[in-house]
Amino acid sequence: MAKEAKKVELAKLEDTPGGDALKQHVGQRRKWLAQAAEKATKDGTLDASDPKYRTARKRVKRAQRKLRRERSRVARVRAKTGAPAAEAAAQS
């Protein structure tokens, strides 16, 4: 039987340095993906094997991974330093 995967806690986008820029980058990549999908559509069906569409899709995924990795890194750093506990105590 497979082990239960531990859910990764991500830092908020506002707390991540450079998070806004990465979010804008992901948005731009998604816009390019939509344009590539439009060009790869013939007779109402999307050709998922179109080279430009595949490249655009991979670039979106790469940008999303970069953003997620940065948010995860910030969350790990804060967990080690105890910042979330300090913030929770300050809010109470």
N, C-alpha and C positions, 0 to 999 in steps of 0.2 A: 504494500500500500504506500502511496506517495506521502511524503511529509507535507505538513501544512506550511505554506510559504508565509513568512512574516511580512505583514503589510508595511511598506515603506512610508514613513511620515515625511511629507514635503513641507518646506517652509512656505510661507505666504509669498506671493509674487512681489508685494510691496517691500518685504523684508530682504529680498534677494538683491544684492548689488548687481546692477546691469540687467535686471529682470525685465524692465520695460523695453529696453533695446532688443532683447532676445524675443520678447513677445511680438514686437513690431516686425522683426525678421521672420518669425513664423507666419505672421499675417501676410507678409509680402510673398513668401514662398507659396502659401495657399492660393493667393491671387494668380500667381504664375501657373500653378497646377490647374486652376479652373480654365485658364486660357489654353493650356495644352490639351485639356480634356475636350474643350470645344473643337479644337483643330483635329483631334484624333477620332471624333465622332463622325461616322459615315452611315447614312441611311438610318439614323436614329439609334445606332448601337455604338457603344464605346469600344474601340480597339485597345484593350489593355496592354497589348504587346507592342504598341507604338513606341519607338525609342525615346522620343521627346517626352511623351507622357510618363513613361517609366522613370526617366531621369528626374522629371519634376516631382514625381511621387517620392522618390528616394531622397530628394533634397528637403522635402517637407518633413519626412520622418527624421532625417539627420538633425534638422533644426529643432524639432520637438524633443529629441533625445538630449540635445545640448542644454535646452532649457530645463528639462526634468533633472538632468545630472547636476546642474548648478543649484537647483532648489533642494535636491537631496543632500548635496555637500553642505549647504548652509544649515540645514536641519541637523546634520550630524555634528557640525562644529558647535552649534548652540546647545545640543544635548550634552556634549562633553564638558562645556564650560558652565553648564547649569543655568543658562540664560532663560529658558522657558520657566523654570521654577521661580526665578527672581521676578520675571514679568508677572506671573500669576500671583505672587505675594504682593506685588505693588498694586495690582488691580483690586485686590480684596479689601 
